[in-house]
């Protein structure tokens, strides 16, 4: 297991992570650090713990909103898939009716041709 050193709110932490995940973990730590720095600018020095909690809450809120949006999009995909399935079914039914109609028309043409052949031989 790899270890990486990250700095968040001017505090240095050693964190374990999977092999190859070091850069990703450092990127996440930078995002948290940037969030805390923005909160410091917005609210001033209100204490590291409060800033960290506020950062965690805003990140959690974004995560909940992203999950809600994903759920909405999943429902939209299901609805679109259902509509496409309905359209495919309707198209298949139409194609079947058309094929039946063409078959019936071909049979009629065949009968007319046979009748004409019979009449022309007489």
N, C-alpha and C positions, 0 to 999 in steps of 0.2 A: 504494500500500500504506500502510495506517495504522500508526501507532506508538502504543503505550500505555506508561505508566509504572506498574510494579507494585512492591510492597514485600513481600519474603519474608524472614523472619528478620532484620528491621531492615536489610536491604540493598535498595537501590533499583536496579531494572533497567528499561531501555528495551527493549521487545520489539515486533517487527513482527508485524502480523496483517492479515488481509483486512479490507476496508472493511465496517463494520457488526459486526465481531467483537470490538470493544474491550470492551464490557461483559461479554461471555462470558469473555474472557481475564482480565479483572480478577477476575471471580468465581472462576475456577479458581485464580488466584494467592492469593486470600483463603483458599480451602480448604486449599491447601498451607501457607500461613502458620499457619492455625489448627491444622493437624496438627502442625507443628513446635512450636508453643507448648504443645500438649498433651503432646508427648513431653518437652519441657523440664520441665514440671510433674511428669511421671511419673519421669523419670530424672535430672533436674538438669542443670546446665551441663556437658555432656560434649563440647562442641565443635560449632560450626556444621556442619562437614562431616559428622560422625557423625550429627547430628540430621537433616540433609538426606537422607543415605543411608537412615536408618531410616524417614523419612517416605516416601521413594520406594519402599522395599521393602514397606511396609504398603499403599501405594496399588496397587503391582503385584500384591500378594497378593489384594486385593479385586477387581482387574480379572480375574485368573485365575479366582477363584471365581465372578464374575459370568458369565464366558464358559462355565465348566463348567455353571452352572445354565441358561444359555441353551441349551446343547447338550442337556441333559436335557429341557428344555421342548420343544425342537424334536422330539426323539424321541417325547415324549408326544403332541404334536400329530399327528405322522405315524401313531402307533398309533391315536389316536382317529379320524383321517381314514380310516384303513384299515378300522376297525370300522364306521364309518358307511357306507363304500362297500359293505362286506359286507352290512350291514343293508338298504341300498337295493337291492342285487342280490337278496337274499332276498325283499324286499317285492315287487319287480318279478316274480320267479318266481311268488310266491303270487298276485299279481294276474293273471298270465297263466293259471295253472291255474284260478283262479276264473272268468275270462272264458270259458275253454274249457268249464268245467262249466256255466256259464249258457247258453252256446251250445247245448250238447248237450241241456240241459233244455228250452230253447225249441224245439228241433227235435222232441223227444218230445211236447211240448204241442201243437205244430202237427200232428203225426201223429194224436194222439188227437182233436183237433178235427176233422180231416178224416174220420176214422173215424166220429165221432159225426154229422157232416153226411151222410155216406154212408148211415148206418143210419137217420137220421131221414127221408130222402127215400124210403127203400124201403117 
